[in-house]
Amino acid sequence: FGDFCHRVGFEALRQFAASYQPRTSNKLRHRIGIKDEVYVRLKAIAAEQGKPMTELANVAIESYLKTLN
């Protein structure tokens, strides 16, 4: 990092920091807790199906929520 700062120059870094606008993400990542047994089963099924655990969890939760309406 020091090498980079030396090459770019302190003034350029200061200007960048002063005008920096962080990107906003449209994706919010909420977290929930699940029982260890459920996590282990979800992980195994996701591996079997070659899908991300998040995808399977979303499908399962959406399916359950539809039954409540």
N, C-alpha and C positions, 0 to 999 in steps of 0.2 A: 504494500500500500504506500509506503514511503517513497518508493521509486516512482510510482504513478503520480503522487503529489508533486514531486520534484519536476517531472516532465510537463505536467499540465500547468503548474504554477499556482501559488496560493491565491492570487487575485481571481483567477478563473474559477477556482473552487468556491471562493467567497461569493462571487456573482451567481454561480449555480445554486448555492445554498439559499441565497436571498430570494431567488425567483422560482424555487422548486415547488411544483404543484404535484402532490402525490396522486396517483391514479386511484380512482374509486372503483371498487368491484361491485358488479351487479349481483354477485353470488354471496349470500350470507351463509356462513357455516355455523349452524347451531349444533350444539352437542347435547347428547342425552346419555344417560347411563343405562346399561342393561346387565342382567345377571350373567355371571361367568359361564353358566351352562348354555345360555342362549347364544352368547358370543361364540363359544366353541362350535356349536351346531351351525351357526350362520357362516362362520369361517370355512368349515368343512364343505358345506353345500355350495358356497361361492367358488371354492377351489374345484369341486366336481363339475360345476357348470361353466367354469371359466369366466365368471362375471365378478365385478367388484362387489364387495360386501355392502357398500352404500346403496348400490342399485337394488339388491335383494331386500335390504331393510326398507327402502322407500316403497317398493312394490307391496311388501307385507303390511306396512303401516297404512298405506293408501287403501288397500283392500279392506282392512279392519275398519277404518274410518267410514268407508262407504256403507258398511253394515249398520252403522249407528244412525244414519240419516233416514 
